[in-house]
Amino acid sequence: MLQINDLSARVAGRLLIDHASLTLPDGAKAGLVGRNGAGKSTLFRVITGELASESGSVQIPKGMRIGQVLQEAPGTSESLLEIVLAADEERMALLAEAETATDPTRIADIHLRLNDIDAYSAEARAGAILSGLGFDAEAQARPVSSFSGGWRMRVALAAVLFSQPDLLLLDEPTNYLDLEGTLWLETFVARYPHTVIVISHDRDVLNNAVNSIIHLDQLKLVYYRGDYDSFERQRAEKLELQQKAKVKQDAARAHMEAFVERFRAKASKARQAQSRLKALEKMKPLASVIEDHVAPFAFDAGERRPASPIVRMDDVAVGYGDATPILKRVTVRIDTDDRIALLGANGNGKSTFAKLLAAQLSARSGEIVKAPGLKVAFFAQHQIDDLRPDESAVEHVRRLMPDAPEAKVRAKVARMGLATAKMDTKADALSGGEKARLLMGLATFGEPDLLILDEPTNHLDIDSREALVRALNEYEGAVILISHDRHMVEATVDRLWIVADGTVSKFDGDLDEYKQIVLSARRGGKKDKEKDSPREAARSREATPPPPKRIALGPIQKELRNLESRIEKLQTQTAALDKRMAAPGFFEKDPRKAGEVSRERETAGQQLAEAEERWLSLSAEHEAALG
């Protein structure tokens, strides 16, 4: 159990947490929410001991292991799998000691402990986690140094997930994941056997992965049971009741004050006036309801709309330099009112396709036809680095409106959602969310007909994301969206395209169906991935109508029964082996035989873990088929 008692914390002289208390039960999955800059990451630093609190305390049970994602996995020649396996320090230490130990009693203790921590299935578990985060078997064997920073962050995440700490702290883990990795992580966190606190602005993660919400608001911590939607309802009801109580108290206070003022001087009423004065002194004023309203986004399309199709591609190929093309055989059409989300794992070419649409890349072959006068706006998260650090938002906008009066320039900045106090702040001193707003406003300055957004939400809190959803739904032009935020995709688009296998194709299912395909592929092996890839699933769906449920469910039910029987046998086998290894003097009597039994136990444990993974995967498919 994690207990926070009367905690206050300050960073750079700014008070972020003020006499806050919280009790989090063991095994809880909690989402930590609050506006950007409220102090969520600061709370993590206090829990881990990295930052000393100003007052109060954080009480953690003795021996509790706390895990959080490192800033980046080391860029060494070690393979991904080796880095992740090394994260379980106890297992590595025991294996190293087992190589040199000579005392039979100690050898027995080592093997018993290895058995207790399920060390024999470690490689299978580590491989499953890496696979879930987008690394196939070939990638898992490559050195970490061969991957870019974003992919190394995934390795760091895989390492902490594999180490299975008693308290897992995740700070915006989806910022470096694609939608596919985010879907897998949701399922992993929901099933995690220990306590989790996750900072996230992703509504679907907070609805699907956690069972409670910790709200950091007005320097206090408030605990709510349930997912994020439940939290919103509870908080709205609480604010409504608080507002009603405040109005009622204010009316009672005004009535008493009026009575005292009127009758204070009359002898016959003096005692009653004094009584009311005392009552006023005892009446603790209720806090006013303070709601921080988020600034809206605004995207204007041109008054004259181009005719459909605004973009048509026929057998297009595109890539970088002289290297092999990233995408080939791209034949698509975009109309004036299209709202399209691009799905597919990172590295498959989503951003490449977006740059092709934005004319930042040229086609190597094929034909691209665009509507005359088509205006395209392109926002990509990495473009934040292109802002001039020494210029304010007003100065950035003035470059685009050199002849406009000051009032008009500032009005344009205000429409981007930047407060008056921030308009003259240098870009380098703006928060990530403020930079994103400025860049989005600059990108859409020319009233575009086609708006392309590549991961627009990374620096936006939940309320700002909702404001972006509203703006996209009010925008009258076409939209191409790349996002790991499932809620944003579902709330703003009506068509899904898959970028996979070196091309772009339509996906006729919804995101729930896509999630099942992704989870199934990432739980299976390489052949399963190829067979169950979203693009292959889409092709299969177009080629043949879906079979009746009773036919589709038959093979799944049969395999489930076979797996249950196999799991039962493997459990019996591992239990028998464990019993043999636990017998007194087992390792002393015949060390060679003991080694064979240990290896047999390791193999059986790995087979059991793989069978259980397959059973979980099939069970999810079975439930989905039943609807």
N, C-alpha and C positions, 0 to 999 in steps of 0.2 A: 504494500500500500504506500502510495506517495502522499505525503502531507506537507502542505505549504501553510505556514502559520504567520500571519501578520507581516507579510513580506513587503519590503519597500526596496526599489532598485532605481538607480540613477545612472545615466550615461552622458558624459560630457556636460555635466551640470543640469541636465534635463531629467526631471522626475517622470519615469515611465510606469512604474508600479507603486502604488501607495497603500500600505497596510492591507494587502490582499491575502485571502486565505482560500484554501482548496483542499479537498480530500478526494483522491482518485483511487478507486478500488483496484485490486489486482485483476489483471486480465482485461481491463477496460480498453476499448479502442476509442480514443478521443480525438476530435478535430479541434485544433486551437485556431480561433478566428478573431478577426479584428481588423480595423483599418490599417493600411500601410503606415508604418512608423509608430504604431501603437505600443510596441515593445514585445512582440511575440518571440522574435529571435533572442532578445535580451533575457526573457524568461528561460529559454533553453540554456543560455550561458550560465545563468544562476544555478539551474538544476545540476549541470555538469561540474560546477565549481570553477568554471573559467572566469566568472565574474563574481566578486564579493557583493553580497547584498548590503544595503544601507542599514536595514534593521530586519528583524524577523528571522525565520529559518526555513530550511527545506529538509524534511526528515525522510530518509530513505532506509529501508531495511538493510541490516548489515549483510554484506556479501552480494547485494544486488548489482548485477552487471548492466551498465548503461552503454548503449551504442548509438552513434550517430554517423552520418555520412562524412567522410573526410572531404576536404576541398577538392582533391583529385587523386586518382590512383597514380602511384609512382610510374614514371616513364622508363621502366627497366626492360631487360630482355626476357624476363619471366613471362610465361604464358598467362592468359586470362584465368585459366583454371587454377594454375599454381597460386596466383595472387588471391583468389577467392578462398581456396583451401587454407592458405596461411592465415586467414582472418580468425580461424578457430585456434587460438593460441594454445589452449589446453590440449587439444588433440595433437597439434604439432609437437608440443613438448613431450607428450607421452610416447608418441611414435619414435622420437629421437632417443628417449631414454630406453625404450624397448630394444633398440639396436645395441646398447652397451651394457644393460643391466645383467648382472650375474647371480644375484641373490634370488633363489626360486620363489620366496615369499613375495618379494617386490615384483617379480615378473608376473606372478599371479594377480597381484593388485592392479598392475598396469593394464592387463588384458580385461579384467573385470570392469575397470573404469572406462576403457575404450568401448566395451560392450554397452555400458550404461549410457554413454553419450552418443550412441549409434554411429560410432566412428567408421564402421565398415561400409556404410552406405553413403559416406561423405561425398565421394566423387559424383555419384548419381544425383545427390541433392544439389551440389554446386552446379552441375551441368544443367539441371532443370531450371535453376534460378537464372543462370546466364541465358539459357534458351528463351525463358519468359521475357527477358529484357532485350531480346533481339539478336543474340549471338548464336549462330549455328555451330555445329561441331568443329568445322574448319576454323572459324573465327576464334573459338575457345582455345585452340592450340597455338594461335599466333601470339607474338610478344606484345605486351601492353604498349610499348613505344611506337608500334606501327599504327596506333589509333589516335584520332584527334581528341582535343580536350573534352568535347561533349560526350564522346563515346567512353572516354576514361571515367567520366563522372558516373556513367552507368556501371562500370566495373566497380567503382567505389561503393555504389549503392548495393550491388550484388554481394560484395564482401560483408557489409554490415548485416544484410538480410540473412546470409549464410551463418554468421556467427551467433545468431539467435540470442541477442541480449535479453535480459529480464525486462528492461525498459528501453524501448526502441523510440528514438526521437528522429522524426523526418521533417526537414525544413524545405518546403516547396519541392518535393521530389519529382514532380511531373514537369518541372521547367526544362529538364534536359531529356525528357522522354517524348516519343511520338504517341499518337493516339493508341496504337497497338500495345506499346509498353505500358501506357496508363491503364488500359483495360486489364492487363495481366496483373499489375500492381494492386489494383482495387481488390481483386480476388485473393491475392496473397495476403494483404493486410487484414482482410475480413477473417481469414482462417488462421492468422498468426496466433500461436498458443500463449503469448505473454502480453504485457501491457504495451500499448502504442499511443504516442501523441504525435499527430501529424499537423503541421502548419500547411494549409492549402487554401487556395482561392478557387479551386475547382469544385463546383457544386455537386457534380456526379460522384467524385471521390468521397465527398463528405456525406453523400446519401447512401453510397453502396459499401463503403469500407469501414465506417465507424458507427458506434452505437451511442455516442454521447458527444456533446459540444461544450468546449470551454470558451467563453466569450470574454476577451480582454477589452473592456470598455470603460471609459472614464477612470482609468488607472486601477480598476478592480477586476477580479476574476469571478465569473458567475458560471456555475455548472448546470447544464441542461441534459436530461436524458433524451435519447432519440437521435435521429439523423438531422441533417441541416434543415430540411423542410419543416420538420417538427419544431426545431429551434426557432425558426422564423415565426411560426404560429404562436408558440409560447411567449416569445418576446413581444410580439404585437399585442397579445392579450394583456401581458404584464404592463406594457407602456400605456395601454388604454385605461387599465384600472388605476395606474399611478396618476394619470392625468385627471381622472374623475375624482380621485381622493384629494388631489391638490386643489382642484376647483372647490370641492366641498369644504376643505379646511380653510381656504382663503375666505370663503363666504362667512364661515363661523368666526374667524378672526376679525373680519370687518365688523360683524354684528357686535362682538364683545367690545371692540375698541370704540365703536359708536356709543355703546351704553356707558362705558367708563367716562368718555368725554362729556357726555350729557349730564350724568348724575354725580360726578366726582364731588362737586361742591355742595350737594344737598345732604343734610344730616341724615334724613330718613333713608337715603339710598347709599350712604357712604360705605356701609358694611358690604352691600352687594357689589358695589364698584370695586372694592378692595379684593373681594373674592374672585371677580373676573380678571383683575390684574394678575393675581397669582396663577389663575388658570392659563392666561396668555403666556406667562413666563415658563410654565411647564410644557406648553404645547410645542413640540419639536417640529420645526417647519419641514414639510416634505419637499424633497428636491424637485425642481422643475424638470420636465421631460426634455432632454436634450437629444435631438436627432440631427446628425450630420448629413446634410443633403449633398449627394454627389453631383458634380457638374455634368451636364449632358454632353454627348458628342453630337456633331451635326455634319452630315454629308449632303451636299447639294449636287444634283445631276443637272446637266445642261438643259435649257429649255427646248432646244431642237434635238429630238432623239433620232439617232441613225436607224435606218431600216434593218430588219433582221435578214440574214444572220450578220452579227457585228464582227464575228471571226469565223473563218472556215479553214480547216487544215486538211490536206489530202496527202497521205503517205509521207509525213514529215519525219525527218531525223534531225537530232540536235545533240551537241556534246561540247566539250571544252578542248580547244586546241586541236592537235592532231590525234588525240586519243580516240579510242573506240567510242562511238556515239552512246550517250546515256539512254536516250529514247529513240525508237525507230517505229516505223509503220503507224504513226499517230494520225488518225483520221477522225476529227471531231468537228462539232458545230456549236457555237455559242450564240444565243439569241438575246434580244434587248432586255428581257425580263428573267433571264436565267439566274438561279441561285444554286451554285455548285460547290460542294465540298470535295477536296482531293484527299483520298484515303491511301494508305500504303506506308510501310515502314520507312524510317529515315534511311536515306541512301538510295532509295529506289528511283528518285528523280522528280519528286513533287516540286521542289524549289526550282529545279531546272526547267520544268514546264512553265512555272509561273514567270520566270525570267524570259522565256521564249515569248510568252504572251505580252510581256511588258517591253519587248524589243531590246532587252539587255543582252540577249543572245540571238544569233542568226541561225536560220535553218540551214543544215548542210545539204539537204535534198528535200524534194517534195514541194508542195505549193501552199502558201499562206495567203489568204485573201481577207482584208479587213475593210470594214465599211468606211467610205470616204469621210474624212474629218473625225474619225474615232479618237476620243480622248481616254487614255488609260492612266489610272493612278495605281502605284505599286508601293505597298508598305511591307518591309521586312524587318524583323527585330534587330538584325545586325546593323541596320542603317542608323541606329541611334548614335553609333560612333562617328557618323558623318556630320552631326551637328557641330557648329562652330562653338567650341567651349567657352570662348571669351565674349560671346555675344548673347544678349538677352532674347527672349521670345519676341519682343517688340522689334528688335533690330533684325531678327530673322524674317519677320513678316514684312518689314519696311522694304527689304530688298525686292520683294515681289510686288509691292505697291509704292514705288518711288515717288509718285506724284500725288498720292492720297494725303489728305489732312491727318494730323495726329490722332484725332478722335476716331476716324474711320479705321486706322491701323489698329488701335487698341480695341475697338469693337470686334474686329476680326479675331484678335487674340482671345478675347473673352469667349467667342463662339467655339474656340478650341477647348474650352473648359479650364483655362488657367485663371486663377484668382488674381484680382488686382494687385495684391501684394507680391505676386510672383512674376508679374509681367516684365519687370526690369531686372530680375535675377539672372545672372549669367547661367547659360545652359549647363555648365559643368557643376553648378551647385543645385540644380533641380533634382528631384527624386526620379527614380526609374519610371514611375507612372506619369509624372509630369513631362518627362522627356518623350515618352511614348505618345502622349496627347499632342505635344508640339509637332513631332515628326508626322503623325497621322494627319494633322491639320495642314501641314506644308505639302504632304503628298497629294491630298485631295483638293488643293487650292483651286485648281482650274476647272472645277465642276465636271468631273469625269463621267464618261458613259459606262466604263467598266472599272470596277474597284477590285484590286487583287490584294488580299491580306494574308501574309505568311507569318503565322504564329503571333497574332497581335496582342495576346492576353498575358504574356509572361510577367509584366510588371504592373498588372492591374489587379486591384482587389475585387471581391465579389460584387460589390455595388457598382463599381466602374465597369465591370464586365456586363452587368445587366443594362447599364446605360449604353454600352456599345451594341448590345443585342437590339435595343429599341431603335437606335440610330440606323442600324443596318436594315431593320424591317421598315423603317420610314423612307429609306433611300430608294429612289425610283430607277436607278440603273442596274446593270448586271453585276453580280458578285462572284468572285472565285475565292474560296476560303480554305486555308490550310491551318488546322488547329488541333491540339490535343485535348481541348476542352469540349467534351461530348455534349454538354448542355448547350453551348453556343452553336455547335453544328446542328443539333436537333431543332433549336429555336429559330434558326435563320435561313437554312437551305432546304431545297426540295428535291435536289438531285445529288447522287453520289457517284463519283468517278474513282476507279481504282488505278493507281500508278504502280505497276508491278510487272515483272518479267520483261522489262525494257520497252513498255508501251503504256498507253492510256486507254481504258475501256470503261464502259458503263457498268454500274452495279445496281441491280434491280431490287435488292433487299433493303431492309432498314438497318439501323445501327445495332439493334439487338441481335439480328441475324449475323451481322458482321462480327460482333463480339464473340459469338459462339464459334465461328469459323477460325478467328484469330487464336482463341484459347485452345481450341482443339489442335491447331497446327503447332502451337508453341509447346504443347505438352508432348506431342509425338516426335518421331524421328524425322530425318531428312526426307525420306520417302513420303511420310505422312504430310509434311509441309508442302511438298510439290503437289500431292494429290488434293489436299484440302485448302490450297491457296485461294484467297478471295477471287482472283481472276479465273482460276479453274472452276471454282464453284459457280461463278456467274455464267461461264460458258456452258457448264453442265445444265444449269437451270434453263438457259435459252434453248438448248438442244432437245431436252426431253421434259415433259410435264412431271411435276412431283408425284411420286407413287402414293397410294393410299397409306394412311398412318399404320394400319395393321400390318402391311407388308414391310414398311420401313422400320418398324419397331422390332420385328422378329429377329433379325440378325443381332441387333443391339442387345436385346434381352437374353439371347443365347450366349453371347460373349460375356455379358455381366454374370450369368450363372457360372460359366466356366472360370471366370476370374475369382468369383467368391470361393469356389472350391479350391482353386490354386492358392489363394491368400490363406485359407484355413490350413492347408497342408504346410505351407511355408512357415506360418506362425507356430504350428506344432513342431516343425523341424528346428526352427531357431530356439524355441523354448527348451527342447531336448539338448541341443548343443550348449546352450547357456548353463543348463543344469550340470552337464559333464564338466564344463570349464570351471564351475564354481566348487566342484568337489575338492576336499582337502588333499593337498599333495599332488593334484593333477599335473601341474607343470613340472614338478620335481621327478616324478616317477619315470616319465618318458618324454623329454623335451621335444624330440623329433615328432612324435605322435601329437603332442600338444600343439605344435606349429601347424600340422595338417588340419587339426580340428579348428584352429583359429581361422585358417584360410577358408575352410568350408563354411564357417559361420559368417565370414565376410561376404562370400558369394551369395549365400542364402539371404542375408540381410539386404544386399543390393537388389536381388531378384524380388524380394518382398516389397521394397520401396517402389520399384518400377511397376509391379502389379497393382499396388495401391494407387499410384498416379494414373494408370490407365483406367482403373475402376472409377476414379473421381471424374476423369474426362468423359467417359461413357455415360456416367450418371447424369452429368450436366446436359449431354446431348439428348438423353432419354427424357429428362424433364422438359427440355425445350420442345421436343417433338410432341409431347402430350399437351403443350400449351399451358 
